[in-house]
Structures are given as C-alpha cells and as structure tokens.
Amino acid sequence: MRFGELGKLVVPSLAKSLRRMSSSKATTAAVSLNTDKLNYDGSLSFGVLEEVVGGWAFLEKTKTKDILARLPEGCSVVVTKELEMPAETIRSLPKTVKLICEAGTGYNNIHCEAAKERGIAVCNVPEYSTDAVATMVMTFVLSLSCSLAQQQRKLWGAGGANRAAWASLSGLRHFELAGKYIGLIGGRGAIGSRVADMARAFGMRVLVSSRSDRPIAGAEVVSIDELLARSDFVSVHCPLNDETRGSIGRDAFALMKQSAYFINTARGAIVNEGDLCDALAHGEIAGAGIDVQVKEPPEEDSPLYKLAQTHSLLLTPHIGWQRIESRQRLIDSVAENIRSFLAGQPINLCN
C-alpha cells in the first residue's frame, strides 16, 4: 500500500477525533515540541495553527530523550524543528499520533521508515526560506569579496579603534564580482536557482553540477570536478543523505583554486569539517562562509572558532532561514500541511 492510500484510510477517523478533541479544553490534540527554535524572539503568530486544530501545547527545549514523556495524552499531531526522532522513539509514540510535521525543509532527523511502519505520515515544508537562504549565500559572497570580516578585525584592533586600518587594505583581497564564477553543487533546486538569479544580477557566471534535469536559465552544467576547478565561489545546495554525508572533503578542496571561497548553507554534515579546517589553515582555499555545522553549536574546542578569528572564515549560527518573514511563512505552511492531511489530501509527504 502506498502512503497516500494509507493517508486516505487514517484521515477520516483522525479528523473526527481531532474535532472531538478541539471541543474539549482538557485535551491536547497537537503539540509543538521545540517552539523556542521557531519563535525565539516572540514575534510569530500561531493563530493559523489554532484555527486548523484546537488544543495545542507549545513546548520549549525538548530533547530527544524527553519526547515520549512530554507528549500530551491523546496527541495526534506532532510538530518538530530539527529534533532527532530516531526509530526507537517513533516506534514508542502513542497510538494516537498520526502525523509528524517537520517545521523545515530537511527531514533527515526523522526516521521516516519507522514512521511509515507505524502508519504515521511525515511531512516537511519545502521552499519556505528560498529567498532568505539565497540571500545568505550572496551575503557571504559579497562579504568575502571585500574581506569584510578581516577589515572589521583590523579596524577595531585589540578591542579599540585602529586608525591605521583606514590607510591601507594591507594585502586583503578586494575585487569585483562581475565575470567571476560561482559553482552550485546540487544547484537545480529552488534555492540554487534563486542564487543563480542573484549571482547573474551581479554579473557573475554560474556553473551547476547536479543529477537533476531541472533547467536553470543561464547556467552551464558541468561535472563536479570541473565545477570545483573553475569556480571562484563554490556553494553547496544538495540535501543531506547517506550519499552526500561527508562527500565534500580533502579531495574536493584540493581541486579548488587557492583563490576560491567555499560556502555552505545546506547541511553541515555534507562537509568533512576537519578537512575544511585543514584547507583553510594551510591556505588551500582563500576562505569560507559557513552557516551550518556538523554539530550546532560546535564544541567549544572546535577549530572553526579560532579560524574565524584569524582567517577569512565567516561563521554564522544557522541563521539563513531565520528571517521573520521566513519563519512566519513556515508556521503558515505547517498549518496548511495539517489542513491538507485532515482533508484527506496530504501534501509534502516525506515517507
């Protein structure tokens, strides 16, 4: 049985159950396990969720080991944000749970096969942050092209104003983007396509390496080796899975030009962080812009912190998706996922 057929079987009874739950203030039909990751500044509205399902519990700072203990009795819908839900956790979920909504695009944190075995639908929210992440990529490109982080370090010296920094670039790189190549690994998706549009607006040339056959206007499709060798900026836009995990490492950085920059706004584990740090430390590449890490935040002794202070490395705490408009769009899309599931026409299914 395909999962769409399974959804049609469970939806009518679930919808009836949820309507019954919504009429009882004592019953919680849906729960958001780590709302703090979405609404860390208190600026979002969750009214659209409450319109779809009555009886919400908006919890914060849930850890994987606490999921089962924190789920309200009778809960049918679970919303998570980048929270690990391994197979053993999903297999132990209450029988009432019928839908898990990942409040984001990547769903590698959820064991979808275990959910399928349990008859639980899993859905995600693709493309809610397309413009935001693409803008983050170009922010890195613009900043690296004028050594912005290093300029700031020079200007403020050892904690104070450094007037001498005004006089000279002192060997820091400072160049125009027109005519430069940006290579997009896995760049035929929505974000990669938007980056390509933005890059061309700055006069850049776009190279793409992807197995997808989705066309990108104005982009040259090449092998990944050729992309790495020709690009002045290399940006990652592929999903994290068993095939891509750790796929960009020592060999990839060795193919890049010493003058080239590496950018990752996709998933940290696609890159071998140790190899990236070595490439930066030894000058094999000119610099990097890294918004995602293998562990977020990295351990206190991670070499990334030191390199960000001494090299051309822009290190940001996974903020690409966090613009307020993107986050509100995310909440609205989660509501639409739930609404469609209850109507017997589930969308954005991952399993």
C-alpha positions as MATLAB code, in Angstrom:
seq = 'MRFGELGKLVVPSLAKSLRRMSSSKATTAAVSLNTDKLNYDGSLSFGVLEEVVGGWAFLEKTKTKDILARLPEGCSVVVTKELEMPAETIRSLPKTVKLICEAGTGYNNIHCEAAKERGIAVCNVPEYSTDAVATMVMTFVLSLSCSLAQQQRKLWGAGGANRAAWASLSGLRHFELAGKYIGLIGGRGAIGSRVADMARAFGMRVLVSSRSDRPIAGAEVVSIDELLARSDFVSVHCPLNDETRGSIGRDAFALMKQSAYFINTARGAIVNEGDLCDALAHGEIAGAGIDVQVKEPPEEDSPLYKLAQTHSLLLTPHIGWQRIESRQRLIDSVAENIRSFLAGQPINLCN';
ca = [
       0.000    0.000    0.000;
       1.379    3.405   -0.925;
       1.498    6.029    1.781;
      -1.005    8.264    0.002;
      -3.521    5.393    0.170;
      -2.702    4.861    3.826;
      -3.306    8.566    4.478;
      -6.785    8.309    2.939;
      -7.619    5.498    5.342;
      -6.471    7.175    8.548;
      -7.517   10.755    7.782;
     -11.323   10.500    8.232;
     -11.087    8.948   11.691;
      -8.268   11.304   12.675;
     -10.245   14.354   11.543;
     -13.263   13.225   13.553;
     -11.036   12.578   16.571;
      -9.372   15.980   16.282;
     -12.702   17.780   16.031;
     -13.816   15.998   19.163;
     -10.570   16.887   20.930;
     -10.819   20.521   19.839;
     -14.135   20.883   21.633;
     -12.575   19.771   24.925;
     -10.248   22.243   26.631;
      -8.838   19.423   28.720;
      -7.470   17.518   25.722;
      -4.413   18.426   23.670;
      -4.691   17.311   20.053;
      -1.405   18.729   18.790;
       1.984   19.637   20.209;
       4.955   21.688   19.053;
       7.917   20.118   20.835;
      10.574   22.820   20.471;
       8.715   26.029   19.723;
      11.666   28.077   21.012;
      13.627   27.234   17.848;
      10.921   28.904   15.784;
       9.719   31.734   17.993;
      12.928   32.596   19.862;
      12.090   36.307   19.699;
       8.346   36.056   20.433;
       7.485   37.714   17.111;
       5.476   34.927   15.442;
       1.741   34.348   15.346;
       0.451   30.798   15.863;
      -3.211   31.658   15.337;
      -3.289   29.907   11.969;
      -2.341   26.618   13.667;
      -5.075   27.003   16.267;
      -7.590   27.641   13.510;
      -6.797   24.265   11.965;
      -6.588   22.214   15.188;
      -7.900   23.225   18.568;
      -5.995   22.215   21.687;
      -2.293   22.955   21.197;
       0.642   22.549   23.557;
       3.557   24.807   22.607;
       6.555   23.316   24.425;
      10.157   24.511   24.509;
      13.633   22.990   24.704;
      12.527   19.385   24.242;
      15.358   16.875   23.928;
      15.071   13.570   22.106;
      15.248   11.578   25.328;
      12.269   13.544   26.703;
       9.930   13.359   23.707;
       7.800   10.466   24.918;
       7.444   11.859   28.414;
       6.431   15.293   27.137;
       3.768   14.229   24.631;
       0.294   15.025   25.975;
      -2.152   12.144   26.305;
      -4.211   11.649   23.165;
      -1.931   13.816   20.998;
      -2.389   13.166   17.268;
      -0.184   15.798   15.581;
       3.462   16.418   16.467;
       5.426   19.402   15.144;
       9.217   19.391   15.430;
      12.084   21.644   14.338;
      15.383   19.852   13.679;
      14.726   17.499   16.601;
      16.165   13.997   16.309;
      13.388   11.384   16.210;
      15.121    8.003   15.867;
      13.357    4.760   15.049;
      13.057    3.611   18.657;
      11.363    6.877   19.649;
       8.903    6.760   16.768;
       8.047    3.107   17.422;
       7.202    4.061   21.009;
       4.971    7.025   20.166;
       1.375    6.852   21.433;
      -1.016    5.073   19.069;
      -2.927    8.331   18.707;
      -0.069   10.026   16.808;
      -0.864   10.046   13.091;
       1.122   12.984   11.715;
       4.623   14.377   12.304;
       5.307   17.783   10.756;
       8.918   18.855   10.383;
       8.891   22.648   10.577;
      11.563   22.986    7.929;
      12.846   21.551    4.675;
      15.365   18.949    5.846;
      13.822   15.865    7.455;
      16.915   13.683    7.864;
      16.402   13.987   11.643;
      13.198   11.896   11.457;
      13.302    8.127   10.856;
      10.704    8.117    8.098;
      10.698    4.355    7.558;
       9.847    3.711   11.211;
       7.032    6.244   10.921;
       5.739    4.525    7.804;
       5.751    1.181    9.629;
       3.624    2.778   12.351;
       1.187    4.325    9.876;
       2.379    7.834   10.776;
       2.659   10.386    7.995;
       5.717   12.647    7.927;
       5.653   15.943    6.061;
       8.042   18.851    5.683;
       7.909   22.436    4.426;
       9.917   22.910    1.226;
      10.849   26.309   -0.187;
       9.620   28.489    2.707;
      13.065   30.117    3.048;
      14.222   30.122   -0.562;
      14.863   33.857   -0.780;
      16.281   34.055    2.741;
      18.889   31.316    2.229;
      19.775   32.513   -1.263;
      20.309   35.986    0.175;
      22.537   34.444    2.858;
      24.682   32.863    0.153;
      25.080   36.196   -1.611;
      25.796   37.916    1.707;
      28.747   35.556    2.110;
      29.847   36.174   -1.499;
      29.708   39.954   -1.110;
      31.447   39.933    2.272;
      34.233   37.578    1.191;
      34.878   39.556   -1.984;
      35.884   42.584    0.082;
      37.421   40.781    3.097;
      34.735   42.378    5.263;
      35.325   40.316    8.408;
      39.077   40.875    8.277;
      38.538   44.584    7.631;
      36.436   44.791   10.787;
      39.064   42.967   12.830;
      41.732   45.367   11.589;
      39.610   48.423   12.213;
      38.973   47.599   15.851;
      42.369   46.070   16.541;
      42.783   44.681   20.034;
      39.426   45.885   21.257;
      39.877   49.533   20.341;
      39.875   51.860   17.346;
      42.748   51.288   14.945;
      43.085   54.463   12.839;
      45.912   52.985   10.810;
      43.497   50.494    9.303;
      41.883   53.317    7.331;
      45.047   53.918    5.359;
      45.526   50.626    3.567;
      43.952   47.302    2.711;
      47.317   45.805    3.679;
      47.080   42.913    1.253;
      43.458   41.984    1.985;
      41.528   40.825   -1.082;
      39.101   43.315   -2.582;
      37.644   42.513   -6.010;
      34.596   42.897   -8.222;
      32.165   40.037   -8.796;
      31.409   40.664  -12.463;
      32.886   37.869  -14.543;
      33.644   35.638  -11.553;
      32.338   32.059  -11.495;
      30.021   30.718   -8.794;
      29.632   26.937   -8.767;
      26.463   25.435   -7.316;
      26.745   21.828   -6.130;
      23.284   20.304   -6.446;
      22.118   23.713   -7.606;
      19.000   22.927   -9.618;
      16.597   23.176   -6.691;
      14.647   26.260   -5.634;
      17.436   27.820   -3.543;
      20.156   27.086   -6.081;
      18.024   28.570   -8.843;
      17.448   31.717   -6.801;
      21.172   32.018   -6.041;
      21.847   31.728   -9.764;
      19.420   34.590  -10.453;
      21.001   36.792   -7.795;
      24.558   35.984   -8.890;
      23.804   36.845  -12.510;
      22.429   40.202  -11.343;
      25.961   40.944  -10.107;
      27.411   39.891  -13.452;
      28.647   36.520  -12.206;
      28.812   33.374  -14.314;
      27.024   30.291  -12.987;
      28.212   26.676  -13.058;
      25.938   23.864  -11.875;
      26.673   20.249  -11.006;
      23.541   18.214  -10.313;
      21.894   14.933  -11.249;
      18.566   16.697  -11.619;
      17.371   17.574  -15.107;
      15.590   20.712  -13.912;
      16.750   23.517  -16.230;
      18.425   26.673  -14.905;
      18.475   29.572  -17.322;
      21.905   30.975  -17.991;
      23.800   28.262  -16.093;
      26.481   25.982  -17.506;
      26.101   22.351  -16.413;
      29.445   20.685  -15.729;
      30.898   17.790  -13.762;
      31.577   18.394  -10.099;
      35.333   18.161  -10.674;
      35.183   20.831  -13.362;
      32.966   22.984  -11.161;
      35.435   22.800   -8.283;
      38.389   23.595  -10.528;
      36.824   26.592  -12.307;
      34.761   28.299   -9.614;
      35.762   31.399   -7.682;
      32.973   30.604   -5.199;
      31.636   27.098   -4.530;
      28.222   26.895   -2.832;
      26.512   23.705   -1.568;
      22.825   23.127   -2.348;
      22.233   19.384   -2.031;
      20.251   17.528    0.657;
      21.873   15.532    3.438;
      21.504   11.794    2.918;
      23.629    8.665    3.020;
      25.136    9.515   -0.357;
      26.050   13.137    0.380;
      27.132   12.815    4.030;
      30.807   13.774    4.239;
      31.033   13.871    0.442;
      32.891   17.184    0.315;
      36.312   16.830    1.871;
      40.028   16.780    1.235;
      39.790   15.740   -2.438;
      37.235   18.426   -3.234;
      39.224   21.215   -1.576;
      42.372   20.054   -3.377;
      40.620   20.630   -6.713;
      39.589   24.185   -5.831;
      41.717   27.198   -6.733;
      43.718   28.681   -3.860;
      41.908   31.947   -4.562;
      38.451   30.355   -4.293;
      35.919   30.506   -1.467;
      33.665   27.743   -0.127;
      30.093   28.395    1.072;
      27.717   26.028    2.876;
      24.149   26.980    3.801;
      22.723   23.468    3.246;
      23.655   20.949    5.961;
      26.866   20.806    7.963;
      27.387   17.055    7.704;
      27.657   17.198    3.902;
      31.164   18.562    4.506;
      34.055   16.914    6.327;
      34.671   19.723    8.817;
      38.165   18.556    9.676;
      39.193   18.661    6.027;
      37.640   22.107    5.638;
      39.578   23.424    8.632;
      42.804   21.954    7.230;
      42.171   23.550    3.838;
      41.654   26.948    5.457;
      44.587   26.650    7.852;
      47.007   25.617    5.081;
      45.809   28.163    2.553;
      44.473   25.572    0.121;
      41.407   27.802   -0.333;
      41.079   31.540    0.279;
      38.199   31.436    2.744;
      34.706   30.212    3.535;
      31.220   31.206    4.628;
      29.676   28.531    6.848;
      26.117   28.874    8.170;
      25.656   25.188    9.051;
      27.866   22.879   11.087;
      28.012   19.173   11.860;
      27.096   19.952   15.457;
      25.223   23.142   16.209;
      26.694   24.878   18.038;
      30.156   23.364   17.502;
      32.064   22.122   20.535;
      33.961   24.817   22.444;
      37.301   23.444   21.245;
      36.260   23.356   17.581;
      38.981   24.836   15.330;
      36.232   26.720   13.490;
      36.183   29.380   16.227;
      39.912   30.091   16.004;
      39.902   30.113   12.214;
      37.044   32.634   12.240;
      39.306   34.963   14.248;
      42.465   34.512   12.209;
      41.407   33.598    8.667;
      38.860   34.623    6.057;
      36.115   32.484    7.583;
      32.601   33.788    8.173;
      30.953   31.553   10.772;
      27.241   32.068   11.466;
      24.832   30.066   13.681;
      22.448   28.602   11.063;
      20.624   31.883   10.518;
      19.894   31.568    6.800;
      16.279   30.516    7.356;
      15.594   32.692   10.388;
      14.338   35.941    8.889;
      10.989   36.839   10.454;
       9.065   36.601    7.183;
      10.502   33.143    6.510;
       9.601   31.882    9.969;
       6.012   33.138    9.755;
       5.693   31.594    6.302;
       6.943   28.356    7.862;
       4.216   28.382   10.526;
       1.568   29.112    7.904;
       2.854   26.226    5.762;
       2.811   23.792    8.702;
      -0.834   24.734    9.199;
      -1.516   24.048    5.522;
       0.187   20.644    5.809;
      -2.101   19.728    8.708;
      -5.192   21.111    6.988;
      -4.476   19.133    3.825;
      -3.830   15.943    5.781;
      -7.142   16.260    7.609;
      -8.895   16.849    4.291;
      -7.596   13.517    3.004;
      -5.220   15.139    0.512;
      -1.836   15.134    2.286;
       0.918   17.276    0.793;
       4.697   17.406    1.188;
       4.875   13.790    2.349;
       8.401   12.570    3.098;
       7.687    8.850    3.593;
];
